[in-house]
Amino acid sequence: MKTIGILKNTVQDYAWGSLADIPELLGLPATGRPQAELWMGAHPKAPSQVYHEGKWESLLDAIQSHPAEVLGHKAAETFGGKLPYLFKVLAAARPLSVQAHPNADQAKEGFARENRLGIPLTAPHRNYKDDNHKPECICALSKFWGMNSFRRIPEIVTYLGALCGEVLKNEIDLLKKQPDSTGLKHLFQTLLTLPVEQKLAAIAEGISKAEYFKGNADPVFTWVQRLHDEYPNDIGALFPALLNLYSLSPGQALFLAAGEPHAYLEGLGIELMANSDNVLRGGLTEKHLDVPELLTTLTFQEQLPSVILPNPLNDVEWVYQTPAAEFSLSMISPIPGLCWISHKDRSADILLCTQGQVVVDGGLGHEPIHLHKGMSVIVSASVGEYRLYGSGVCYKASVPGPSGFMLDMRSAET
């Protein structure tokens, strides 16, 4: 598949999705259903369709048939002939579940174990849908709220004491006596396994106190109330006291490693991750919770979220630096007179246009493709060097490798 192929992508209609954000991006009428995620890639659950040689073909099948042409020889060998990343647009109108993702060893072991047990891949109590880990990067397209990693233990003691100082007094005192990862794990496990009567009493006290404190402008108390409104009997409503709340401005990003507890709460963003759908949930959901398995996955350490600002490589490309081996995210914004040129030695790139119009030109033998807002393409490795020009914004998902460069066509020879 030596081509630049237009993609047709699956939209996932999850209950927490936005009614308008993804239709607005795609230039389509709203369906009346909450549309949560737009998937671009080759995950078996929902592979993109690619327009190739006059017909639509599964990108998963195209890669399996021509791995070296699509991915390049090096990436095909490194990642077993599979596209190593999954590219998404995420539109959250309601909070997602508190969750974590396994590391590579845990994913392989868990996937093999559940296969041995004969648990169908579609079973609601299945934890591992594949054998891959899922580091991920979220980049805000609008103001974006979320929770990530455990707060400093003194903060947890203060917030939880302010919210549930009576009902959870013993649990808070135990954390004070053992302010380390063991104490943190014990507290988290206790909260997830509280007897129903104590759980409901803790939630009731927390909501009452959050109402009392909401005038002090601390978002913790506002979000406790909002989460309770969405999930009235879920202990996860109290988790803003345990996990760091953050708010990203458009263009800011966050990297999430394996084992970090997190939840996306509200906003529109670009999400790029290793090609996996493994999720272990810990609250704010009606889906399956496997507390023992979650506890083996989580990293119980205090850690502040580290906001990633895009690093300018030149006047038209900005890259989001992460430690991921499977993916790299960058934003490319050509303007009239300034063109972006890829490196010729690269793997498969997926481009999504979010503003304006950008032309993707693979040179001789490739018809230029005009991308407008909401359109996406895959540029196979075998295309080699390609150019982006016009006036717009594209987000590029790629395998880490050499960067492209800028050409100032205003001074170039014609």
C-alpha positions as CSV (number, residue, x, y, z in Angstrom):
1,M,0.0,0.0,0.0
2,K,2.2,2.7,-1.3
3,T,-0.3,5.5,-0.8
4,I,-1.7,8.5,1.0
5,G,-5.1,7.2,1.9
6,I,-8.2,9.1,3.2
7,L,-9.6,7.5,6.3
8,K,-13.1,6.7,7.3
9,N,-13.2,6.3,11.1
10,T,-15.5,4.8,13.7
11,V,-17.3,7.0,16.2
12,Q,-17.9,5.4,19.6
13,D,-21.3,6.3,21.1
14,Y,-20.5,6.0,24.8
15,A,-22.9,7.5,27.4
16,W,-20.4,10.1,28.6
17,G,-19.9,11.6,25.2
18,S,-20.8,15.0,23.8
19,L,-23.9,15.5,21.6
20,A,-22.2,18.1,19.5
21,D,-18.4,18.2,19.6
22,I,-17.5,15.3,17.3
23,P,-20.3,16.1,14.8
24,E,-19.1,19.7,14.7
25,L,-15.5,18.6,14.0
26,L,-16.6,16.3,11.2
27,G,-19.1,18.8,9.7
28,L,-22.0,16.3,10.2
29,P,-25.4,16.8,11.8
30,A,-25.7,15.7,15.4
31,T,-27.3,12.2,15.7
32,G,-29.0,12.9,19.1
33,R,-26.7,10.3,20.7
34,P,-23.7,11.1,22.9
35,Q,-20.6,10.7,20.6
36,A,-17.5,10.1,22.8
37,E,-14.5,9.0,20.7
38,L,-13.4,9.1,17.1
39,W,-10.9,6.2,16.5
40,M,-8.2,6.5,13.9
41,G,-6.0,3.5,13.5
42,A,-5.9,-0.3,13.2
43,H,-7.2,-1.6,16.6
44,P,-9.2,-4.8,15.9
45,K,-12.2,-3.4,17.9
46,A,-12.8,-0.6,15.4
47,P,-10.2,-0.3,12.6
48,S,-10.3,2.7,10.2
49,Q,-11.2,2.2,6.6
50,V,-8.7,3.5,4.1
51,Y,-9.5,4.5,0.5
52,H,-7.0,2.6,-1.6
53,E,-7.1,1.7,-5.3
54,G,-10.7,2.9,-5.8
55,K,-12.2,1.1,-2.8
56,W,-12.5,1.1,1.0
57,E,-10.4,-1.4,2.9
58,S,-9.8,-2.1,6.5
59,L,-6.6,-0.4,7.6
60,L,-6.0,-3.5,9.8
61,D,-6.1,-5.8,6.8
62,A,-4.0,-3.4,4.7
63,I,-1.3,-3.4,7.3
64,Q,-1.4,-7.2,7.7
65,S,-1.1,-7.6,3.9
66,H,1.7,-5.1,3.4
67,P,3.4,-4.4,6.8
68,A,6.7,-3.2,5.5
69,E,5.1,-0.9,2.9
70,V,2.8,0.8,5.4
71,L,4.9,0.8,8.5
72,G,8.4,0.7,7.1
73,H,10.8,-2.2,7.6
74,K,12.1,-1.1,11.0
75,A,8.8,-0.3,12.6
76,A,7.2,-3.5,11.1
77,E,10.0,-5.6,12.7
78,T,10.0,-3.7,16.0
79,F,6.2,-3.8,16.5
80,G,5.4,-7.2,15.0
81,G,3.8,-5.9,11.9
82,K,1.2,-3.9,13.8
83,L,0.5,-0.1,13.9
84,P,1.8,0.6,17.4
85,Y,-0.5,3.5,18.2
86,L,-4.2,4.4,18.3
87,F,-5.2,8.0,17.6
88,K,-8.4,9.4,19.0
89,V,-10.6,12.5,19.4
90,L,-12.1,12.4,22.8
91,A,-15.3,14.4,23.6
92,A,-16.3,14.2,27.3
93,A,-19.5,15.9,28.3
94,R,-19.7,13.7,31.5
95,P,-17.0,12.3,33.6
96,L,-15.3,9.0,32.5
97,S,-14.6,6.3,35.0
98,V,-11.6,6.4,37.4
99,Q,-9.2,3.9,35.8
100,A,-5.7,2.7,35.2
101,H,-3.9,0.8,32.5
102,P,-1.6,-2.2,33.0
103,N,2.1,-2.2,32.1
104,A,3.4,-4.4,29.3
105,D,4.1,-7.5,31.5
106,Q,0.8,-7.2,33.3
107,A,-1.1,-6.9,30.0
108,K,0.5,-10.0,28.5
109,E,0.0,-12.1,31.6
110,G,-3.6,-10.9,32.2
111,F,-4.6,-11.4,28.5
112,A,-3.2,-14.9,28.5
113,R,-4.8,-15.7,31.8
114,E,-8.3,-14.6,30.7
115,N,-7.9,-16.5,27.4
116,R,-7.0,-19.7,29.4
117,L,-10.2,-19.1,31.5
118,G,-12.2,-18.9,28.3
119,I,-13.6,-15.4,29.0
120,P,-15.0,-14.0,25.8
121,L,-13.4,-10.8,24.6
122,T,-16.8,-9.1,24.6
123,A,-17.7,-10.3,28.2
124,P,-18.5,-7.3,30.4
125,H,-16.3,-8.8,33.2
126,R,-13.3,-9.1,31.0
127,N,-10.3,-6.9,32.0
128,Y,-7.8,-7.5,29.2
129,K,-9.0,-7.0,25.6
130,D,-5.4,-7.4,24.2
131,D,-1.9,-8.1,25.3
132,N,-0.5,-4.5,25.1
133,H,0.1,-1.8,27.6
134,K,-1.5,1.6,27.1
135,P,0.6,4.7,27.9
136,E,-1.3,7.7,26.5
137,C,-1.2,11.4,25.9
138,I,-4.1,13.8,26.1
139,C,-3.9,17.2,24.3
140,A,-6.6,19.7,25.0
141,L,-8.6,21.3,22.1
142,S,-10.9,23.0,24.6
143,K,-10.6,23.7,28.3
144,F,-10.1,20.1,29.6
145,W,-10.6,18.9,33.2
146,G,-9.3,15.7,34.6
147,M,-7.9,13.9,37.6
148,N,-4.5,12.2,37.6
149,S,-2.3,10.4,40.2
150,F,-2.5,10.5,43.9
151,R,-2.1,13.8,45.8
152,R,0.5,14.4,48.4
153,I,-0.6,12.5,51.5
154,P,-0.9,15.6,53.7
155,E,-3.4,17.0,51.1
156,I,-5.4,13.8,51.1
157,V,-5.6,13.9,54.9
158,T,-6.8,17.5,54.8
159,Y,-9.4,17.1,52.0
160,L,-10.7,13.8,53.2
161,G,-10.9,15.1,56.8
162,A,-12.8,18.2,55.6
163,L,-15.3,16.1,53.7
164,C,-15.6,12.9,55.7
165,G,-13.9,13.5,59.0
166,E,-16.5,11.8,61.0
167,V,-17.5,8.7,59.0
168,L,-13.9,8.0,57.8
169,K,-12.1,9.1,60.9
170,N,-10.4,5.8,61.5
171,E,-9.3,5.5,57.9
172,I,-7.9,9.0,57.9
173,D,-6.0,8.3,61.2
174,L,-4.5,5.2,59.8
175,L,-3.1,7.1,56.8
176,K,-1.7,9.7,59.2
177,K,0.1,6.9,61.1
178,Q,1.4,5.4,57.9
179,P,1.9,8.2,55.4
180,D,3.5,6.1,52.6
181,S,2.6,4.0,49.6
182,T,1.4,1.1,51.9
183,G,-0.9,3.4,53.8
184,L,-2.2,4.9,50.6
185,K,-2.9,1.5,49.1
186,H,-4.7,0.5,52.3
187,L,-6.9,3.6,52.2
188,F,-7.8,3.2,48.6
189,Q,-8.6,-0.5,49.0
190,T,-10.7,0.4,52.1
191,L,-12.7,3.0,50.2
192,L,-13.5,0.7,47.4
193,T,-14.6,-2.1,49.7
194,L,-16.6,-0.2,52.4
195,P,-19.7,-1.8,53.6
196,V,-22.7,-0.3,51.9
197,E,-24.0,1.5,54.9
198,Q,-20.7,3.1,55.7
199,K,-20.1,4.0,52.1
200,L,-23.5,5.8,51.8
201,A,-22.8,7.6,55.1
202,A,-19.4,8.8,53.8
203,I,-20.9,10.0,50.6
204,A,-23.7,11.8,52.4
205,E,-21.3,13.5,54.7
206,G,-18.9,14.4,51.9
207,I,-21.7,16.0,49.8
208,S,-23.0,18.0,52.8
209,K,-19.5,19.3,53.5
210,A,-18.8,20.0,49.9
211,E,-21.9,22.2,49.8
212,Y,-20.7,24.0,52.9
213,F,-17.2,24.6,51.5
214,K,-18.1,25.4,47.8
215,G,-18.0,29.2,48.4
216,N,-14.2,29.1,48.8
217,A,-13.6,28.6,45.1
218,D,-11.6,25.4,45.5
219,P,-12.6,23.1,42.6
220,V,-12.3,20.0,44.7
221,F,-15.6,20.7,46.4
222,T,-17.3,21.7,43.2
223,W,-16.2,18.5,41.5
224,V,-17.3,16.3,44.4
225,Q,-20.8,17.7,44.0
226,R,-20.7,17.3,40.2
227,L,-19.5,13.7,40.4
228,H,-22.1,12.9,42.9
229,D,-24.8,14.3,40.6
230,E,-23.6,11.9,37.9
231,Y,-23.0,8.9,40.1
232,P,-25.0,9.4,43.3
233,N,-24.0,6.2,45.2
234,D,-20.5,5.9,43.9
235,I,-17.5,6.3,46.3
236,G,-15.6,7.8,43.3
237,A,-17.4,11.1,43.9
238,L,-15.0,11.6,46.8
239,F,-11.9,11.0,44.7
240,P,-11.1,14.6,44.0
241,A,-9.9,14.5,47.6
242,L,-7.4,11.7,46.7
243,L,-6.4,12.5,43.1
244,N,-4.9,15.7,41.6
245,L,-7.4,17.8,39.8
246,Y,-6.1,19.6,36.7
247,S,-7.3,21.9,34.0
248,L,-5.6,22.0,30.6
249,S,-5.9,25.0,28.3
250,P,-6.1,24.4,24.6
251,G,-2.7,23.2,23.3
252,Q,-1.5,21.9,26.7
253,A,-1.1,18.1,27.1
254,L,-0.5,15.4,29.8
255,F,1.2,12.1,29.6
256,L,-0.2,9.1,31.5
257,A,2.0,6.1,32.3
258,A,1.0,2.7,33.3
259,G,-0.5,2.3,36.8
260,E,-1.5,6.0,37.2
261,P,-5.1,6.4,38.4
262,H,-6.9,8.9,36.3
263,A,-10.2,10.1,35.0
264,Y,-11.1,12.5,32.2
265,L,-13.9,14.8,33.5
266,E,-14.9,17.3,30.8
267,G,-13.6,18.7,27.5
268,L,-12.5,18.0,24.0
269,G,-9.1,16.6,23.3
270,I,-6.7,14.7,21.0
271,E,-5.7,11.4,22.5
272,L,-2.8,9.3,21.4
273,M,-1.9,6.0,23.0
274,A,-0.3,2.6,22.4
275,N,-2.6,0.4,20.4
276,S,-4.6,-1.0,23.3
277,D,-8.0,-1.0,24.9
278,N,-7.1,-2.4,28.3
279,V,-8.8,-0.6,31.2
280,L,-9.2,-1.4,34.9
281,R,-11.8,0.7,36.6
282,G,-12.0,2.0,40.1
283,G,-15.1,4.2,40.3
284,L,-17.5,6.6,38.6
285,T,-19.0,3.8,36.5
286,E,-21.6,1.1,36.3
287,K,-19.2,-1.2,34.5
288,H,-17.3,-4.1,36.0
289,L,-14.9,-3.4,38.9
290,D,-12.2,-5.9,39.7
291,V,-10.7,-4.3,42.8
292,P,-8.0,-7.0,43.4
293,E,-6.8,-6.7,39.8
294,L,-6.9,-2.9,39.9
295,L,-4.8,-2.9,43.1
296,T,-2.1,-5.0,41.5
297,T,-2.0,-2.5,38.6
298,L,-1.9,0.9,40.4
299,T,1.2,2.8,41.4
300,F,0.6,4.1,44.9
301,Q,2.8,7.1,45.0
302,E,2.3,10.8,45.4
303,Q,2.9,12.5,42.0
304,L,1.9,15.9,40.6
305,P,0.7,16.0,37.0
306,S,3.3,17.4,34.7
307,V,1.7,19.5,32.0
308,I,3.4,19.3,28.6
309,L,3.8,22.4,26.5
310,P,4.5,21.9,22.8
311,N,8.1,22.3,21.8
312,P,8.6,24.4,18.6
313,L,10.8,22.6,16.1
314,N,10.4,25.5,13.6
315,D,7.7,28.0,12.6
316,V,5.2,25.4,11.5
317,E,5.7,22.3,13.8
318,W,5.4,21.8,17.5
319,V,6.0,18.4,19.2
320,Y,4.8,17.0,22.5
321,Q,7.7,15.3,24.1
322,T,6.8,12.0,25.9
323,P,8.8,8.9,26.9
324,A,6.5,6.6,24.8
325,A,8.3,4.2,22.4
326,E,5.1,3.6,20.3
327,F,4.0,7.1,19.4
328,S,4.8,10.8,19.0
329,L,2.3,13.6,18.8
330,S,2.9,16.9,17.0
331,M,0.9,19.8,15.7
332,I,1.7,21.2,12.2
333,S,0.3,24.5,11.1
334,P,1.5,25.6,7.6
335,I,0.6,29.1,6.4
336,P,0.9,30.5,2.9
337,G,4.5,30.6,2.0
338,L,5.7,28.2,4.8
339,C,5.6,24.5,3.9
340,W,6.3,21.5,6.1
341,I,8.3,18.6,4.7
342,S,8.5,15.2,6.3
343,H,11.7,13.1,6.8
344,K,11.9,10.4,4.1
345,D,12.9,7.7,6.6
346,R,9.8,7.3,8.8
347,S,7.0,5.0,9.7
348,A,3.2,5.5,9.0
349,D,1.8,8.9,9.9
350,I,-1.8,9.6,10.5
351,L,-2.9,13.3,10.0
352,L,-6.1,14.9,11.3
353,C,-7.1,18.4,10.2
354,T,-8.7,20.4,13.0
355,Q,-8.8,23.9,11.4
356,G,-8.6,25.4,7.9
357,Q,-7.4,23.5,4.9
358,V,-4.1,21.7,4.4
359,V,-2.8,20.0,1.3
360,V,-1.0,16.6,1.7
361,D,1.4,16.2,-1.3
362,G,3.4,13.0,-1.8
363,G,5.1,14.2,-5.0
364,L,5.3,12.4,-8.3
365,G,2.8,9.6,-8.6
366,H,0.6,10.8,-5.7
367,E,-2.5,12.9,-6.2
368,P,-2.4,15.8,-3.7
369,I,-5.2,15.5,-1.1
370,H,-7.0,18.6,0.3
371,L,-7.7,18.1,3.9
372,H,-10.4,20.2,5.5
373,K,-11.6,20.2,9.1
374,G,-12.4,16.7,10.4
375,M,-10.7,14.8,7.6
376,S,-7.8,12.4,8.3
377,V,-5.3,10.4,6.2
378,I,-2.7,7.8,6.6
379,V,0.7,8.4,4.8
380,S,2.4,5.0,4.4
381,A,6.1,4.8,5.0
382,S,6.7,3.8,1.4
383,V,5.5,7.2,0.2
384,G,8.7,8.6,1.6
385,E,9.0,12.4,1.8
386,Y,5.7,14.3,1.7
387,R,4.7,18.0,2.1
388,L,2.0,19.9,3.9
389,Y,1.0,23.3,2.7
390,G,-2.0,25.6,2.8
391,S,-3.4,27.4,5.8
392,G,-4.7,25.2,8.7
393,V,-3.8,23.0,11.6
394,C,-3.1,19.2,11.5
395,Y,-2.3,16.9,14.4
396,K,0.1,14.2,13.4
397,A,0.4,10.8,15.1
398,S,3.6,8.9,14.2
399,V,6.2,6.5,15.4
400,P,9.1,8.3,17.1
401,G,11.8,9.1,14.6
402,P,13.5,11.9,12.7
403,S,11.5,15.2,12.6
404,G,10.4,17.0,9.5
405,F,11.6,20.5,8.5
406,M,10.2,23.8,7.2
407,L,10.6,25.2,3.8
408,D,10.2,28.9,3.3
409,M,8.7,28.9,-0.3
410,R,8.7,32.7,-0.3
411,S,12.4,32.6,-0.9
412,A,12.7,29.2,-2.6
413,E,13.3,29.0,-6.3
414,T,10.2,28.3,-8.5
